[in-house]
Amino acid sequence: MARTLAVLSVMAEAGGSVGVTDVATALGLPMSTSHRLLDLLRGAGFVERDAAQRRYKLGLRFLRVANLVTQNTSFARLCQPALERITAQTGETALFCEYLPDHHPDPHMAAYAAKSDSPHSLRYRITLFKPAPVECAASGLAILSFLPSHIRASVCKTPRASPLTGKRLSSTALAKLIETTRRQGFAFSSGVILPDSVGIAVPIKMSEERPIGSLTLTIPLSRFVKSKLKVYVALLSEEARLLSTAQIS
């Protein structure tokens, strides 16, 4: 069963049709085993075969099940246990920031879609589902920095203003921030969206250059201890890794 589900995962991540060799290579299985699993899925209606090209694609039954799941859940809901674990270990507010590539009228926006509030009396009131430019604050920068290069270049060409200060970065400054974030693997900001706050964020990547969002810690500046930064980043990165590989609970 685990191998069969792994085959479906390989096909979904491929974004198109796959051959027996593709599946065998991705999963480290013999060709005969991969062929047998694909035929098993085809018999159940989860996979369709193009006889002419000898390739396989996801079938209507799989797409129907996927659609039903999408209608009854969301990635934000799946993130909630991870956010609560982060808050439990840090005592700070944890957030899932969702990437909104096709937001109208402005594309490439981001919005907080789930949160776990800090138990401290001094904490920020976070508004969910309020879009902001993806180049603003750590939560958005962690997403932007790992998008395809042509999107990064487009956003850098005309950076937008911070919702809090009204100020905008220069193209050069934004490009340097992106470079730093890509090198470090996390984004850091202070007072960009929330006053007197520190934001630390890492991307959640379902594919190599297509993050769907970020995990963020928001900490009042008065409570931020720089020596804890590595611990915060490690915690966020591990939770993001588990989410990216669907190892969520």
Secondary structure as a PSIPRED ss2 file (coil, helix, strand):
# PSIPRED VFORMAT (PSIPRED V4.0)

   1 M C   1.000  0.000  0.000
   2 A H   0.000  1.000  0.000
   3 R H   0.000  1.000  0.000
   4 T H   0.000  1.000  0.000
   5 L H   0.000  1.000  0.000
   6 A H   0.000  1.000  0.000
   7 V H   0.000  1.000  0.000
   8 L H   0.000  1.000  0.000
   9 S H   0.000  1.000  0.000
  10 V H   0.000  1.000  0.000
  11 M H   0.000  1.000  0.000
  12 A H   0.000  1.000  0.000
  13 E H   0.000  1.000  0.000
  14 A H   0.000  1.000  0.000
  15 G C   1.000  0.000  0.000
  16 G C   1.000  0.000  0.000
  17 S C   1.000  0.000  0.000
  18 V E   0.000  0.000  1.000
  19 G C   1.000  0.000  0.000
  20 V H   0.000  1.000  0.000
  21 T H   0.000  1.000  0.000
  22 D H   0.000  1.000  0.000
  23 V H   0.000  1.000  0.000
  24 A H   0.000  1.000  0.000
  25 T H   0.000  1.000  0.000
  26 A H   0.000  1.000  0.000
  27 L H   0.000  1.000  0.000
  28 G C   1.000  0.000  0.000
  29 L C   1.000  0.000  0.000
  30 P C   1.000  0.000  0.000
  31 M H   0.000  1.000  0.000
  32 S H   0.000  1.000  0.000
  33 T H   0.000  1.000  0.000
  34 S H   0.000  1.000  0.000
  35 H H   0.000  1.000  0.000
  36 R H   0.000  1.000  0.000
  37 L H   0.000  1.000  0.000
  38 L H   0.000  1.000  0.000
  39 D H   0.000  1.000  0.000
  40 L H   0.000  1.000  0.000
  41 L H   0.000  1.000  0.000
  42 R H   0.000  1.000  0.000
  43 G H   0.000  1.000  0.000
  44 A C   1.000  0.000  0.000
  45 G C   1.000  0.000  0.000
  46 F C   1.000  0.000  0.000
  47 V E   0.000  0.000  1.000
  48 E E   0.000  0.000  1.000
  49 R E   0.000  0.000  1.000
  50 D E   0.000  0.000  1.000
  51 A C   1.000  0.000  0.000
  52 A C   1.000  0.000  0.000
  53 Q C   1.000  0.000  0.000
  54 R C   1.000  0.000  0.000
  55 R E   0.000  0.000  1.000
  56 Y E   0.000  0.000  1.000
  57 K E   0.000  0.000  1.000
  58 L E   0.000  0.000  1.000
  59 G C   1.000  0.000  0.000
  60 L H   0.000  1.000  0.000
  61 R H   0.000  1.000  0.000
  62 F H   0.000  1.000  0.000
  63 L H   0.000  1.000  0.000
  64 R H   0.000  1.000  0.000
  65 V H   0.000  1.000  0.000
  66 A H   0.000  1.000  0.000
  67 N H   0.000  1.000  0.000
  68 L H   0.000  1.000  0.000
  69 V H   0.000  1.000  0.000
  70 T H   0.000  1.000  0.000
  71 Q H   0.000  1.000  0.000
  72 N H   0.000  1.000  0.000
  73 T C   1.000  0.000  0.000
  74 S C   1.000  0.000  0.000
  75 F H   0.000  1.000  0.000
  76 A H   0.000  1.000  0.000
  77 R H   0.000  1.000  0.000
  78 L H   0.000  1.000  0.000
  79 C H   0.000  1.000  0.000
  80 Q H   0.000  1.000  0.000
  81 P H   0.000  1.000  0.000
  82 A H   0.000  1.000  0.000
  83 L H   0.000  1.000  0.000
  84 E H   0.000  1.000  0.000
  85 R H   0.000  1.000  0.000
  86 I H   0.000  1.000  0.000
  87 T H   0.000  1.000  0.000
  88 A H   0.000  1.000  0.000
  89 Q H   0.000  1.000  0.000
  90 T H   0.000  1.000  0.000
  91 G C   1.000  0.000  0.000
  92 E C   1.000  0.000  0.000
  93 T E   0.000  0.000  1.000
  94 A E   0.000  0.000  1.000
  95 L E   0.000  0.000  1.000
  96 F E   0.000  0.000  1.000
  97 C E   0.000  0.000  1.000
  98 E E   0.000  0.000  1.000
  99 Y E   0.000  0.000  1.000
 100 L E   0.000  0.000  1.000
 101 P C   1.000  0.000  0.000
 102 D C   1.000  0.000  0.000
 103 H C   1.000  0.000  0.000
 104 H C   1.000  0.000  0.000
 105 P C   1.000  0.000  0.000
 106 D C   1.000  0.000  0.000
 107 P C   1.000  0.000  0.000
 108 H C   1.000  0.000  0.000
 109 M E   0.000  0.000  1.000
 110 A E   0.000  0.000  1.000
 111 A E   0.000  0.000  1.000
 112 Y E   0.000  0.000  1.000
 113 A E   0.000  0.000  1.000
 114 A E   0.000  0.000  1.000
 115 K E   0.000  0.000  1.000
 116 S E   0.000  0.000  1.000
 117 D C   1.000  0.000  0.000
 118 S C   1.000  0.000  0.000
 119 P C   1.000  0.000  0.000
 120 H C   1.000  0.000  0.000
 121 S C   1.000  0.000  0.000
 122 L C   1.000  0.000  0.000
 123 R C   1.000  0.000  0.000
 124 Y C   1.000  0.000  0.000
 125 R C   1.000  0.000  0.000
 126 I C   1.000  0.000  0.000
 127 T C   1.000  0.000  0.000
 128 L C   1.000  0.000  0.000
 129 F C   1.000  0.000  0.000
 130 K C   1.000  0.000  0.000
 131 P C   1.000  0.000  0.000
 132 A E   0.000  0.000  1.000
 133 P E   0.000  0.000  1.000
 134 V C   1.000  0.000  0.000
 135 E C   1.000  0.000  0.000
 136 C C   1.000  0.000  0.000
 137 A H   0.000  1.000  0.000
 138 A H   0.000  1.000  0.000
 139 S H   0.000  1.000  0.000
 140 G H   0.000  1.000  0.000
 141 L H   0.000  1.000  0.000
 142 A H   0.000  1.000  0.000
 143 I H   0.000  1.000  0.000
 144 L H   0.000  1.000  0.000
 145 S C   1.000  0.000  0.000
 146 F C   1.000  0.000  0.000
 147 L C   1.000  0.000  0.000
 148 P C   1.000  0.000  0.000
 149 S H   0.000  1.000  0.000
 150 H H   0.000  1.000  0.000
 151 I H   0.000  1.000  0.000
 152 R H   0.000  1.000  0.000
 153 A H   0.000  1.000  0.000
 154 S H   0.000  1.000  0.000
 155 V H   0.000  1.000  0.000
 156 C H   0.000  1.000  0.000
 157 K H   0.000  1.000  0.000
 158 T C   1.000  0.000  0.000
 159 P C   1.000  0.000  0.000
 160 R C   1.000  0.000  0.000
 161 A C   1.000  0.000  0.000
 162 S C   1.000  0.000  0.000
 163 P C   1.000  0.000  0.000
 164 L C   1.000  0.000  0.000
 165 T C   1.000  0.000  0.000
 166 G C   1.000  0.000  0.000
 167 K C   1.000  0.000  0.000
 168 R C   1.000  0.000  0.000
 169 L C   1.000  0.000  0.000
 170 S C   1.000  0.000  0.000
 171 S H   0.000  1.000  0.000
 172 T H   0.000  1.000  0.000
 173 A H   0.000  1.000  0.000
 174 L H   0.000  1.000  0.000
 175 A H   0.000  1.000  0.000
 176 K H   0.000  1.000  0.000
 177 L H   0.000  1.000  0.000
 178 I H   0.000  1.000  0.000
 179 E H   0.000  1.000  0.000
 180 T H   0.000  1.000  0.000
 181 T H   0.000  1.000  0.000
 182 R H   0.000  1.000  0.000
 183 R H   0.000  1.000  0.000
 184 Q H   0.000  1.000  0.000
 185 G C   1.000  0.000  0.000
 186 F C   1.000  0.000  0.000
 187 A E   0.000  0.000  1.000
 188 F E   0.000  0.000  1.000
 189 S E   0.000  0.000  1.000
 190 S E   0.000  0.000  1.000
 191 G C   1.000  0.000  0.000
 192 V C   1.000  0.000  0.000
 193 I C   1.000  0.000  0.000
 194 L C   1.000  0.000  0.000
 195 P C   1.000  0.000  0.000
 196 D C   1.000  0.000  0.000
 197 S E   0.000  0.000  1.000
 198 V E   0.000  0.000  1.000
 199 G E   0.000  0.000  1.000
 200 I E   0.000  0.000  1.000
 201 A E   0.000  0.000  1.000
 202 V E   0.000  0.000  1.000
 203 P E   0.000  0.000  1.000
 204 I E   0.000  0.000  1.000
 205 K E   0.000  0.000  1.000
 206 M C   1.000  0.000  0.000
 207 S C   1.000  0.000  0.000
 208 E C   1.000  0.000  0.000
 209 E C   1.000  0.000  0.000
 210 R C   1.000  0.000  0.000
 211 P E   0.000  0.000  1.000
 212 I E   0.000  0.000  1.000
 213 G E   0.000  0.000  1.000
 214 S E   0.000  0.000  1.000
 215 L E   0.000  0.000  1.000
 216 T E   0.000  0.000  1.000
 217 L E   0.000  0.000  1.000
 218 T E   0.000  0.000  1.000
 219 I E   0.000  0.000  1.000
 220 P E   0.000  0.000  1.000
 221 L H   0.000  1.000  0.000
 222 S H   0.000  1.000  0.000
 223 R H   0.000  1.000  0.000
 224 F C   1.000  0.000  0.000
 225 V C   1.000  0.000  0.000
 226 K H   0.000  1.000  0.000
 227 S H   0.000  1.000  0.000
 228 K H   0.000  1.000  0.000
 229 L H   0.000  1.000  0.000
 230 K H   0.000  1.000  0.000
 231 V H   0.000  1.000  0.000
 232 Y H   0.000  1.000  0.000
 233 V H   0.000  1.000  0.000
 234 A H   0.000  1.000  0.000
 235 L H   0.000  1.000  0.000
 236 L H   0.000  1.000  0.000
 237 S H   0.000  1.000  0.000
 238 E H   0.000  1.000  0.000
 239 E H   0.000  1.000  0.000
 240 A H   0.000  1.000  0.000
 241 R H   0.000  1.000  0.000
 242 L H   0.000  1.000  0.000
 243 L H   0.000  1.000  0.000
 244 S H   0.000  1.000  0.000
 245 T C   1.000  0.000  0.000
 246 A C   1.000  0.000  0.000
 247 Q C   1.000  0.000  0.000
 248 I C   1.000  0.000  0.000
 249 S C   1.000  0.000  0.000
